[in-house]
Amino acid sequence: MERTRALRMGLGNDRDFHRFDVHAQRVTDLQQSPRVRTQLNAAEIQIESFAAQPPLRIRIARFSEVALAHARVSELRSRWNRGAWPTDRALLMIVQHGSLSVTGPDGKQKHGRGAFLMPPGPGTIHFATPTERTDFVCMSVPARITAAILSSGGADIVHSAEHGVAAALFAPTAAYISSVCGLAQTDVTDGDPLQHALEELAHSVVRLAGGDEARGPRTLYGSAIAAIRRGYDAPSLNPETLALTLGVSVRTLQSAFRAEGRTVAGAIRQTRAAAAVQLRHEHPHMPQSRIAALTGFGSVDSLQRAMQLGAAVQAPEQAPELR
């Protein structure tokens, strides 16, 4: 499966980091470049039109699991045809200058600056920018990274402005993504550490854009649930490591969960199982060993036991606010 994904992305297996630039004054320029054409087709992205002046400029950086782009364009009209391959991909976009209009399959439109989160799922999403130059960055990430906020069949588009999150809060993230898109091929000899950092950054964007970090202080239970949703795919996550992350004792953490009628281990298991169910639904032919690895289970046996216990019936709820 990994080899198939790499081929679909137009990447070879010799390196885990690829970067190139796109300059164009017309749509036909994009089609004349085999490399650009391959990337757009793999991502199911179709650029329909854009202003000739200033020219379209895009810097693209690709890792094995994460793809980045920094674009400057005017009067852009494009669409994401969420077809067979992008069912396991989510798209994050941050608008720095100008504005963006994003229209979902249901015809609902989100407009402005800040961050836009788009989950995998059926239907086409349309993008448009005004006549003024718009500067934005994109991250294509595995769907599991956005699972805390987005889910297939849920809201098609989340816009940070809906949660009262100021666009300026995303400026450091956008600047970092832009800097990665500007790296030379020779600057990155091993892409894995950088990709890991980008995945952590994507988690932060999702939490902030979805209002998860903008709602104010949480109870210990709420903070723990949020931490589980962020890190369920790490096999090392357990009550002890969670308590260490939160800066409390295991006994204190367990007491907080008992007050809610739950256990720490059970909440971790439920979150992993819910993610496994979603993966199985989206990829019915994916081996159980792969599903177990992607969702934090130590083995197929652990995954199967969680399913037998019905752990996926209810995933942890949204973190409660202090009353």
Salt bridges, closest charged atoms under 4 A:
GLU2 OE2 - ARG290 NH2 2.53
ASP21 OD1 - ARG19 NH1 2.75
ASP21 OD1 - ARG59 NE 3.48
ASP29 OD1 - ARG26 NH1 3.46
GLU48 OE2 - ARG79 NE 3.57
GLU65 OE1 - ARG5 NH1 2.78
GLU65 OE1 - ARG89 NH1 3.86
ASP88 OD2 - ARG5 NH2 2.38
ASP135 OD1 - HIS70 NE2 2.64
ASP135 OD2 - ARG72 NE 2.94
ASP135 OD2 - ARG133 NH2 3.78
ASP156 OD1 - ARG82 NH2 3.27
GLU162 OE2 - LYS110 NZ 2.80
GLU199 OE2 - ARG144 NH2 3.48
ASP212 OD1 - ARG215 NH2 2.90
ASP212 OD1 - ARG218 NH2 2.92
ASP212 OD1 - ARG229 NH2 3.46
GLU213 OE2 - ARG207 NE 3.11
ASP233 OD2 - ARG144 NH1 3.11
GLU317 OE1 - ARG262 NH1 3.19
